[in-house]
Amino acid sequence: MGQLANQRFYAHGLVVLVLVSAGAVVSRAAATEIPPSEEIKKLADRVADWQLETRQNARRRDNTRGWVWATFFVGLSKYAAATDQEHYFQTLLDVGEKNEWRMGDSERDANQHCIGYFYGQLFKHYGKPRMLEPMRSQFDRLSKLPYDEPLEWKDKISRREWAWCDALFFAPPTLFQLTEITGDPKYADQAHRLWWKTTDYLFDKDDSLFFRDSRFFTEKEANGRPVFWSRGNGWVVAGLTHVMEALPEDDPRRKKYEVLFRRMMKQLVKLQKPDGYWASGLLDAETWNQSETSGTAFFTYALLWGVNHGVLDRDMYLEPALRGWQALVAAVEPSGKLGWVQPVGDRPATSKLEKSAPYATGGFLLAASELYKMAQTQGAD
């Protein structure tokens, strides 16, 4: 029996509540409707507010600087900018001030660099140099290191190199953005070199997807296919959007990122399930047949960003983007909690309706920011 979940779909400006089983096909007609911007905002505000309320009870030592919450802050900062909501910026400003604008404690660990991208977003809004100073000093030190180790997953390599695909969301966008803001090319130069070092090692040219890390080069799913983790590849395509945003269109390096992005998105739309979600294990939707919102949120965001920025063809990619959005909407409870999130991990795993996490909410808000801009610019209201 398929799992049952309350699904809320936008149709002709109304939110329609229907009950469908997992694996049900989202109609083509519904998937071509861009929701009204105010409906998007109302829902995304509720999701953001629910997550902010849960933060009051957070007990993780790194909850304001580690990647779990940093991803949420990144999503909220972009959503606040898209919808022009100053009260969210004020909330985020308080986070940065309490952090003293520091990144995580492990200086070379890419996980700890994600929060720097959020600081850069706040700098763009407020223009306060102190927001960048600790981060810039840290990257100045790191820019002098050779980063010349092999990327095999052993000897705690993740604390020194970008040896896993998640790192491509956490670190390089922060560095590229720092060059964009300061004009100092060394940050982007380092990020560019290390991005392609990781990509050359982990990107599988046959399936146009990233292995999470070297442990998975020979791992197989139950159906015999390679193991490609949904959220891991979601980190990559979301990271690609942030890199391309920071690179000027006339930068000769940009085209290489666009080519990789289009190649991955072409493959990913083929792997989207009929219910609008992507399976936790991308090549084995039968084994991983639950809804899963963290990978789906990042893929939906990347699709919407690509269409909005002219990097992806609208006729080909808008429909799967809207189907992904409908799937995400279906996982939002009346309280604003986003469910069906795979917990922290490093490979495909089961998800449950009651599970939520800040990184998935951050991905949802990234998708909402792009869909809101699309609705605004295309007169969906």
C-alpha positions in Angstrom: 0.0 0.0 0.0 1.2 3.5 -0.8 1.6 6.0 2.0 -1.2 8.5 2.4 -0.5 12.2 2.8 -2.6 15.3 2.7 -1.6 17.1 -0.5 -2.3 20.8 -1.1 -2.2 21.9 -4.7 -2.5 25.3 -6.3 -5.0 25.5 -9.0 -6.3 28.7 -10.6 -5.2 30.7 -7.5 -6.9 28.4 -4.9 -5.3 25.9 -2.6 -7.0 22.6 -3.1 -6.6 19.9 -0.4 -6.8 16.3 -1.8 -5.7 12.9 -0.4 -3.4 11.0 -2.6 -1.2 8.0 -2.2 2.6 8.1 -2.6 3.5 7.7 -6.2 0.3 9.3 -7.5 0.7 11.3 -10.6 0.5 15.1 -10.4 -1.6 16.2 -13.3 0.1 18.1 -16.2 -2.5 20.8 -16.0 -1.9 21.5 -12.3 1.8 21.5 -12.8 1.8 24.3 -15.3 0.0 26.7 -12.9 2.3 29.3 -11.3 0.8 30.0 -7.9 -0.1 33.6 -7.0 2.8 35.4 -5.3 0.7 36.2 -2.1 -0.2 32.5 -1.7 3.5 31.6 -2.0 4.4 34.2 0.5 1.7 33.2 3.0 2.8 29.6 3.0 6.6 30.3 3.1 6.1 32.8 5.9 4.4 30.1 7.9 7.2 27.7 7.2 9.9 30.2 8.1 8.1 31.2 11.3 7.7 27.7 12.5 11.4 27.0 12.0 12.3 30.2 13.9 10.2 29.1 16.8 11.9 25.8 17.0 15.2 27.5 17.1 14.4 28.8 20.6 14.6 25.2 21.8 17.7 24.2 19.9 20.4 22.7 22.1 23.1 21.9 19.5 26.3 23.7 20.4 26.8 24.7 16.7 23.2 25.6 16.0 24.0 29.1 14.9 27.2 28.5 13.0 27.1 24.8 11.8 25.7 23.8 8.4 22.4 22.6 9.7 21.2 26.0 10.8 23.4 27.9 8.4 21.5 26.4 5.5 18.3 27.7 7.0 19.8 31.2 7.4 20.9 31.2 3.8 17.4 30.3 2.7 15.8 32.8 4.9 18.1 35.6 3.9 17.4 35.0 0.2 13.7 34.7 0.9 13.7 37.9 2.9 15.4 39.7 0.0 12.9 38.4 -2.5 9.9 39.3 -0.5 11.3 42.5 1.0 10.6 41.6 4.6 12.8 43.6 6.9 11.7 41.8 10.1 13.4 38.6 8.8 16.6 40.6 8.2 16.5 41.9 11.7 16.2 38.4 13.1 19.1 37.3 10.9 21.1 40.3 12.0 20.7 39.3 15.6 22.1 35.8 14.7 25.2 37.3 13.0 25.8 39.7 15.9 25.6 36.9 18.5 28.0 34.9 16.4 30.4 37.9 16.2 30.4 37.1 12.5 32.6 34.1 13.0 32.3 30.9 11.0 32.5 27.5 12.6 35.3 26.4 14.9 37.0 23.9 12.6 38.8 26.3 10.3 39.3 24.1 7.2 36.1 22.1 7.4 33.8 23.1 4.5 30.8 22.4 6.8 31.8 25.4 8.9 32.0 27.8 5.9 28.3 27.7 4.9 27.4 30.4 7.5 29.8 32.8 5.7 27.5 32.8 2.7 24.7 34.0 4.9 27.0 36.8 6.3 27.7 37.9 2.7 23.9 38.1 2.1 23.5 40.3 5.1 26.4 42.5 4.0 24.6 43.1 0.7 21.6 44.3 2.7 23.3 46.3 5.4 26.8 47.1 4.0 28.6 46.8 7.4 32.3 45.8 6.9 32.4 44.1 10.3 30.1 41.4 8.9 33.0 40.2 6.6 36.1 40.8 8.7 36.5 37.5 10.6 35.5 35.4 7.6 37.9 37.3 5.3 40.8 36.9 7.8 40.1 33.2 7.9 40.0 32.7 4.2 43.2 34.8 3.8 44.9 32.3 6.0 43.4 29.3 4.1 44.3 30.8 0.7 48.0 30.1 1.5 47.5 26.4 2.0 48.3 24.0 -1.0 45.1 21.8 -0.7 47.1 19.1 -2.5 45.9 15.9 -0.7 44.1 13.0 -2.4 40.4 13.1 -1.8 39.9 9.4 -0.8 37.6 9.3 2.2 40.0 8.3 5.0 42.2 9.9 7.7 39.5 12.6 8.4 40.1 14.1 5.0 36.9 16.2 5.2 38.5 18.4 7.8 41.1 19.5 5.3 39.8 19.1 1.7 36.4 19.2 -0.1 36.3 15.4 -0.4 32.5 15.0 -0.3 29.9 16.5 -2.7 28.0 18.4 0.1 31.0 20.6 0.5 30.2 22.2 -2.9 27.3 24.0 -1.3 29.0 24.9 2.0 32.3 26.4 0.9 32.7 27.6 -2.7 29.6 29.8 -2.9 31.0 31.7 0.2 34.4 32.2 -1.5 32.9 33.3 -4.9 30.6 35.7 -3.1 33.5 37.1 -1.1 35.3 38.0 -4.4 32.1 39.4 -5.8 31.8 41.7 -2.7 35.4 42.7 -2.2 36.9 42.5 -5.7 39.8 40.4 -4.4 40.2 37.5 -6.9 42.1 35.1 -4.7 38.9 33.7 -3.0 37.2 32.9 -6.3 40.5 31.6 -7.8 40.9 29.1 -4.9 37.2 28.1 -5.0 37.4 27.5 -8.8 40.4 25.3 -8.5 39.0 23.2 -5.6 35.5 23.0 -7.1 36.9 21.2 -10.2 39.3 19.1 -8.1 36.3 17.7 -6.3 34.2 17.5 -9.4 36.8 15.6 -11.4 37.0 13.1 -8.5 33.3 12.6 -7.6 31.3 13.4 -10.8 30.2 10.3 -12.7 30.1 11.0 -16.4 27.9 8.1 -17.2 25.1 9.0 -14.9 25.8 12.8 -14.8 25.5 12.7 -11.0 27.9 13.1 -8.1 28.9 10.3 -5.7 28.7 11.5 -2.2 32.3 10.5 -1.5 34.8 7.8 -2.6 33.2 5.1 -0.4 30.4 5.0 -2.9 32.3 4.4 -6.1 31.6 0.7 -5.9 28.4 0.6 -3.7 25.2 -0.6 -5.3 21.5 -0.1 -4.6 19.2 -3.1 -4.2 18.4 -3.0 -7.9 22.1 -3.1 -8.8 22.4 0.6 -9.8 25.1 2.9 -8.4 24.3 4.8 -5.2 23.6 8.5 -5.9 22.2 10.3 -2.9 19.4 12.8 -3.5 20.4 15.4 -1.0 24.0 15.1 -1.9 23.3 16.0 -5.5 20.9 18.7 -4.2 23.7 20.3 -2.4 25.7 20.4 -5.6 23.1 21.9 -7.9 22.1 24.5 -5.3 25.8 25.3 -4.8 26.0 25.8 -8.6 23.3 28.4 -8.6 25.1 30.4 -5.9 28.4 30.2 -7.8 26.8 31.3 -11.1 25.1 34.2 -9.3 28.5 35.4 -8.0 30.3 35.1 -11.3 29.8 37.9 -13.9 28.3 36.6 -17.2 31.5 37.6 -19.0 33.8 35.7 -16.7 35.3 32.9 -18.8 35.0 30.4 -16.0 31.2 30.7 -15.8 30.4 28.7 -18.9 31.9 25.6 -17.4 29.6 25.8 -14.4 26.6 26.3 -16.7 27.5 23.2 -18.7 27.7 21.1 -15.5 24.5 22.6 -14.2 22.5 21.9 -17.4 23.9 18.4 -17.7 22.9 17.5 -14.1 19.4 19.1 -14.4 18.7 17.3 -17.7 19.4 14.0 -15.8 17.5 15.0 -12.7 14.2 15.8 -14.4 14.3 12.3 -15.8 14.6 10.9 -12.3 11.7 12.9 -10.8 8.9 10.6 -9.6 5.3 11.0 -10.8 4.4 12.4 -7.4 6.8 15.3 -7.9 9.4 14.1 -5.3 12.9 12.7 -6.0 13.8 9.4 -4.3 16.5 9.5 -1.6 18.5 7.1 -3.7 18.1 8.6 -7.1 18.4 5.5 -9.2 16.3 3.2 -7.0 12.9 4.8 -6.5 11.3 1.4 -5.7 13.5 0.9 -2.6 13.3 4.5 -1.6 9.6 5.0 -2.2 8.9 7.5 0.6 8.4 11.2 0.0 11.6 13.1 0.8 11.7 16.9 0.9 15.3 17.9 1.5 16.7 16.7 -1.9 13.4 17.7 -3.6 13.6 21.2 -2.1 17.1 21.8 -3.6 16.2 20.3 -7.0 13.1 22.5 -7.1 15.1 25.5 -6.2 17.7 24.8 -8.8 15.1 24.3 -11.5 13.3 27.5 -10.7 16.5 29.5 -10.5 17.6 28.1 -13.8 14.4 29.1 -15.5 14.4 32.6 -13.9 18.0 33.3 -14.9 17.7 31.9 -18.5 20.1 29.1 -17.8 17.4 26.4 -18.3 14.8 26.3 -21.0 11.4 27.3 -19.6 9.4 24.9 -21.8 11.4 21.9 -20.7 12.0 22.7 -17.0 9.2 24.8 -15.6 6.8 21.9 -15.4 9.0 19.6 -13.3 9.9 22.7 -11.1 6.2 23.3 -10.4 5.6 19.6 -9.8 8.4 19.7 -7.3 6.9 22.7 -5.6 3.5 21.0 -5.3 5.2 18.1 -3.7 6.9 20.4 -1.1 3.6 22.1 -0.4 2.0 18.7 0.2 4.6 18.1 3.0 3.8 21.3 4.9 1.6 20.8 8.0 -0.9 23.6 9.0 1.6 24.7 11.7 4.2 25.4 9.0 6.4 22.4 9.8 7.9 20.8 6.7 7.8 17.1 7.0 9.2 14.0 5.2 12.8 15.2 5.7 15.6 12.6 5.7 17.6 13.1 8.9 21.3 14.1 8.9 23.3 11.5 7.1 25.6 10.7 4.2 23.6 8.3 2.0 20.0 7.3 1.0 17.8 6.6 4.0 14.2 6.4 4.9 12.2 9.5 5.7 9.0 10.0 7.8 6.2 12.4 7.8 7.0 13.7 11.3 10.7 14.4 10.6 11.8 18.0 9.8 15.1 19.8 9.9 16.4 23.4 9.4 18.4 22.5 6.3 15.3 21.3 4.4 13.4 24.4 5.5 16.2 26.4 4.1 15.9 24.6 0.8 12.2 25.2 0.8 12.7 28.9 1.3 15.2 29.0 -1.5 12.6 27.5 -3.8 10.0 29.8 -2.5 12.2 32.9 -3.2 12.6 31.9 -6.8 8.9 31.0 -7.3 7.8 34.2 -5.7 10.0 36.2 -8.1 8.7 34.2 -11.0 5.1 34.9 -9.9 5.8 38.6 -9.5 7.6 39.1 -12.8 5.2 37.1 -14.9 2.0 38.6 -13.5 0.7 35.4 -12.0 -1.5 37.6 -9.7 
